[in-house]
């Protein structure tokens, strides 16, 4: 019991390098296939970056660090940006620390959880519980969901496609490239880069 308490105290007292999550809007088009060397985003919510309070409408000036290709298991391409400076009504200000921002379509936050349709949560829960107790139950739920939505204009085909999309077999497919259009909203998860001695 003492070991557990000491471990928890150690975790609480150790330094944490948290990331700043900024809700932004693209000011330019950007593609992971043919990325441009510079990219600007505008804050659509107030936020804090490297202890600098930023308000809605401030602009972050970024340069490309790297992109990664999509991989199997439906993992999409990733975009990493150097966050160089920000522009507000007083002008452009460079950051003293080196910071890297990562593109994220969504983040897990209270607001995002509230936006999730209850139907999606019920379906995932029913599928998980059903799979635990009755093998194949989650596939039946997927089939009925696809049958009802009829995205393929053929109920049987739609049901079968939904079963495939929700099954482990679909994870052999590659993810998608990231295409950001001007005005698209997303999150920039920014971390300060630690200097190596």
C-alpha positions in Angstrom: 0.0 0.0 0.0 2.9 2.4 0.8 4.4 1.7 -2.6 1.2 2.8 -4.3 1.0 6.0 -2.2 4.6 6.8 -3.0 4.1 6.2 -6.7 1.1 8.4 -6.8 3.0 11.2 -4.9 5.8 10.9 -7.4 3.5 11.3 -10.3 1.9 14.3 -8.8 5.2 16.0 -8.0 6.9 15.2 -11.3 7.1 18.0 -13.8 4.4 17.9 -16.5 5.0 19.2 -20.0 1.4 19.8 -21.1 0.4 20.8 -24.5 -1.7 23.9 -25.3 -4.8 23.1 -27.4 -5.8 25.9 -29.6 -9.1 26.0 -31.6 -8.1 27.6 -34.9 -9.3 28.3 -38.5 -7.2 27.9 -41.6 -6.3 31.1 -43.4 -4.8 29.1 -46.4 -5.3 25.8 -48.1 -2.9 23.1 -47.0 -2.4 19.5 -48.1 -0.3 16.7 -46.7 0.3 15.5 -50.3 1.9 18.7 -51.4 2.5 20.8 -48.3 3.5 24.5 -48.5 6.4 25.7 -46.4 4.3 28.3 -44.5 0.8 28.2 -43.0 -1.3 30.7 -41.1 -4.2 30.0 -38.7 -6.5 32.3 -36.8 -7.7 31.6 -33.3 -11.5 31.2 -33.1 -11.4 30.9 -29.3 -9.3 32.6 -26.7 -6.3 30.5 -25.6 -2.9 30.4 -23.9 0.3 29.5 -25.8 3.6 29.4 -23.9 2.2 31.6 -21.1 1.0 34.2 -23.6 -2.7 34.9 -23.5 -4.1 35.1 -27.0 -7.6 36.3 -28.0 -9.9 35.3 -30.7 -8.7 36.7 -34.0 -5.0 36.5 -33.3 -3.0 34.8 -36.1 -0.3 32.1 -35.6 2.4 32.1 -38.2 3.8 28.6 -38.8 6.3 26.8 -41.0 6.3 23.2 -42.0 8.3 20.8 -39.9 7.2 17.5 -41.4 4.3 15.4 -42.7 3.8 11.6 -42.4 2.0 9.4 -44.9 -1.2 7.6 -44.1 -0.6 4.0 -42.8 -2.7 0.9 -42.4 -5.2 0.6 -39.6 -6.9 3.7 -41.0 -4.3 6.0 -39.6 -4.5 9.3 -41.4 -1.5 11.4 -42.4 -0.1 13.7 -39.8 1.1 17.3 -40.0 3.6 18.9 -37.7 4.3 22.7 -37.8 6.9 25.0 -36.2 4.9 27.7 -34.5 7.2 30.7 -35.1 5.2 33.9 -34.2 1.8 35.4 -33.7 0.2 38.6 -35.0 -2.2 40.6 -32.9 -3.5 44.2 -33.1 -0.1 45.4 -31.8 2.0 43.7 -34.5 3.9 40.5 -35.0 5.7 38.8 -32.0 8.2 36.0 -32.2 8.1 33.2 -29.6 11.3 32.9 -27.6 10.9 29.1 -27.3 10.8 26.6 -30.1 7.3 25.1 -30.4 5.8 22.3 -32.5 2.2 22.2 -33.3 0.3 19.0 -34.4 -2.8 19.1 -36.5 -5.9 17.4 -34.9 -9.4 17.3 -36.4 -10.9 16.8 -33.0 -9.7 16.6 -29.4 -11.3 14.9 -26.5 -12.9 17.8 -24.5 -16.1 18.3 -22.7 -17.5 20.4 -25.6 -16.6 17.6 -28.1 -18.2 15.0 -26.0 -21.4 17.0 -25.8 -21.5 17.2 -29.6 -21.3 13.4 -30.0 -24.7 12.1 -31.0 -26.2 9.8 -28.3 -27.0 7.2 -31.0 -23.2 6.7 -31.7 -22.5 6.1 -28.0 -25.4 3.7 -27.6 -24.4 1.8 -30.7 -20.7 1.5 -29.6 -21.8 0.5 -26.1 -24.4 -2.1 -27.3 -21.8 -3.5 -29.7 -19.2 -3.8 -27.0 -21.5 -5.4 -24.4 -23.1 -7.6 -27.1 -19.8 -8.9 -28.3 -18.8 -9.7 -24.7 -22.0 -11.7 -24.0 -23.2 -12.8 -27.4 -20.7 -13.3 -30.2 -21.7 -11.5 -33.3 -24.2 -9.2 -31.7 -22.2 -6.0 -32.6 -22.3 -7.1 -36.3 -26.1 -7.4 -36.1 -26.2 -3.8 -34.7 -23.9 -2.6 -37.5 -26.0 -4.3 -40.2 -29.3 -2.8 -38.9 -27.7 0.7 -38.6 -26.4 0.5 -42.2 -29.7 -1.0 -43.4 -31.6 1.9 -41.9 -29.3 4.7 -43.1 -29.2 3.3 -46.7 -26.1 5.3 -47.8 -25.6 3.0 -50.9 -29.2 3.3 -52.2 -29.5 -0.5 -51.6 -30.4 -1.5 -48.0 -28.7 -4.9 -48.1 -25.5 -3.5 -49.6 -25.5 -0.6 -47.1 -25.9 -3.0 -44.2 -23.1 -5.2 -45.4 -20.8 -2.2 -46.0 -21.5 -0.9 -42.4 -20.6 -4.4 -41.0 -17.3 -4.3 -42.9 -16.6 -0.7 -41.8 -17.2 -1.6 -38.2 -15.3 -4.9 -38.2 -11.6 -5.5 -37.6 -11.2 -6.4 -41.3 -11.5 -2.8 -42.3 -8.3 -2.0 -40.4 -6.1 -3.4 -43.3 -7.1 -0.2 -45.2 -4.8 2.9 -45.3 -5.9 6.1 -43.7 -6.5 9.3 -45.6 -4.4 12.3 -46.6 -5.1 15.5 -44.8 -6.7 18.3 -46.9 -7.3 21.6 -45.2 -9.3 24.2 -47.0 -9.3 27.9 -46.1 -11.8 28.4 -43.3 -11.7 24.8 -42.0 -11.8 24.6 -38.2 -9.4 22.2 -36.4 -7.2 22.1 -33.3 -3.5 22.8 -33.1 -1.9 20.9 -30.2 1.3 22.8 -29.4 4.2 21.7 -27.2 7.4 23.4 -26.3 10.5 21.6 -27.6 13.0 20.9 -24.8 16.5 21.9 -25.5 19.0 19.0 -25.6 22.2 19.6 -23.7 
